[in-house]
Amino acid sequence: MAVVQELLLAWFQANSRDLPWRKTRDPYAILVSEVMAQQTQVDRVVPRWERWLERWPTVEALAAAPAADVIREWQGLGYNRRALALHRAAQQVAAHGWPDDLTELPGVGRYTADAVWCFALGRDVLPVDVNVRRIQERTGAEFGSAAAQALMDLGATVCLARIPRCGECTLAEACPSRGRRFDPLRRQSPFEGSFRQRRAATLRLVADAERDVSELDSDAVSSLTKDGLVQVAAGRVSLPA
């Protein structure tokens, strides 16, 4: 297994993706990158992460920001509840410091906690996302925390979900799954025409300006209100303060 990891690390040295959050050990900056990258393509995340950190460079700066500004800045990344969770996590850290168990923070699950521990704080833990898990299952190998980013890049660019590029893979010779093809994963329902699209459109309108409730999709308003993304008072819909 040590040989397999060495091969992977050698490949990574020559083929690693140039991602800006890999140049910092700031747990806040890395947390922002991990939350943004949930269900969002990395190439879309890079410019938004850079803009976010320019606007709110520290966890204290984000904690002090109005929730409405945070929601507006998040527009276009999707799954807007992530913005509120990140804001609340920042407020908790600003008030009490980073907890020993990062899953105590709003919106932080096991993978995200391990990613912050590994990439920011140097803890010897392997964050297991879908790419890491896929390579572990296909190779049957075990990897240490030093291989975390290499595994993520290999899974994102070579060891793909359905048709892996085994001819380009540095681990292919020792991989028992070499040459296999895999069934398509269950895909999320289309965004176009979905209730998610209605919610997003409604939130964009409210982010632009306070609206009368009669002007908006009532079901979307109810759903957004439940998630804390909008508030309704005296028949007017606005972003939270």
Secondary structure, DSSP 4 states (H G I P E B T S, - for coil): -HHHHHHHHHHHHHH----GGGG---HHHHHHHHHHTTTS-HHHHHHHHHHHHHH--SHHHHHHS-HHHHHHHHTTSS-THHHHHHHHHHHHHHHH---SSGGGSTT--HHHHHHHHHHHH--S-----HHHHHHHHHH-----GGGHHHHHHHHHHTS-SSS--GGG-TTGGG-TTTT---PPPPPPPPSTTSHHHHHHHHHHHHHHS-EEGGGS-HHHHHHHHHTTS-EEETTEEE---
